[in-house]
């Protein structure tokens, strides 16, 4: 994972789904290696990437379960699209 001022990238589909569920702006995916796709997000001011990652790792992140489920389905469609 790399965190820059304007972009964030991750290989973690669940973390990606969390960013989307919290209002993050999904930019694109690098599918050059189908086993290890990288998901890119732009900083739109809605999601503090560092804070979300910290809460995710510590197990203290609170998120709407329905929004998270829907976001997982959206990320799966990204993975399986060509």
Secondary structure, DSSP 8 states (H G I E B T S, - for coil): -EE-SSEEEES-HHHHHHHHHTT-EEEEEE-SSTTS-EEEEE--SS--HHHHHHHHHHT-----HHHHHHHHHHHHHHHH--
